[in-house]
Amino acid sequence: MRERQVTHPAVHGSQSSHGLGWWRERGELDEHAGGNLGVVSVLRMAPRHGLAAVVLTNGEAGGALIEDILEPLFGELPGVTPPERIAPGDHPRMSDPRPYLGRFASRVAQNTIEGDDAGRLWRVTAPQHESLEMWRRAGTTIGSQVERHELEFLGDDRFVILDDNQAPAGQVEFFERDADGRARYLYAGARITPRID
């Protein structure tokens, strides 16, 4: 189950892949993560070193806490490569934003990629359908809000997502081109989403 079956997009690094249900990364690490309304969790293992850990959180932003806890345990192990660190502001200039502009949607969210007069790209994410219903049933609107984040070009159809403080908050990648040269798919948050316009 931990043998490479599918290689991940470049946003996850050159050693990232999937086995059967297991996410394989950084040379020696295997993990299975999960999240839903108000929870984020992960089981991470380094089998060769006999080390495994589970972290369960009860917050939408639990991913950062998980890394704060697990990186000191796993990051120094022989054979584990350091995570890729991306600093904003030191990247090539995007020559043409048009291939990325438009709407990409799944059952749970619609992503609109839009440009501004300064030549920047923005990702506007709006929950929809089952996602909104789950939040309604949970009695909260926390995850039902529309979010807007700047995308900074990294090259090769990859962008870093900038949070409200202009700090990196993940990456997105665009795939394939249609007859008009527009990207057909958006990859974000370990999900691939097709263009709908």
CORMO-V126143 format. One record per backbone hydrogen bond with DSSP energy under -1.0 kcal/mol. NH is the residue of the N-H (numbers start at 1). CO is the residue of the C=O. If there is no record, write none. Layout:
BEGIN
[[NH,CO] [NH,CO]]
END
This chain:
BEGIN
[[5,18] [6,18] [8,16] [12,9] [13,10] [16,13] [17,24] [18,6] [19,22] [20,1] [21,19] [23,31] [24,17] [25,29] [29,25] [30,45] [31,23] [32,43] [34,41] [36,39] [39,36] [40,57] [41,34] [42,55] [43,32] [44,53] [45,30] [46,51] [49,46] [50,47] [51,46] [53,44] [55,42] [57,40] [62,59] [66,62] [67,63] [68,64] [69,65] [70,66] [71,67] [74,70] [75,71] [77,74] [80,77] [81,26] [100,97] [102,113] [104,111] [105,194] [106,109] [110,126] [111,104] [112,124] [113,102] [114,122] [116,120] [119,116] [122,114] [123,149] [124,112] [125,147] [126,110] [128,108] [131,128] [133,129] [134,130] [135,131] [136,132] [137,133] [138,134] [139,136] [140,135] [144,141] [147,125] [149,123] [151,121] [152,160] [154,158] [155,158] [158,155] [159,172] [160,152] [161,170] [162,150] [163,167] [166,163] [169,161] [172,159] [173,187] [174,157] [175,185] [178,182] [181,178] [183,99] [184,175] [184,176] [185,175] [186,193] [187,173] [188,191] [191,188] [193,186] [195,184] [196,103]]
END
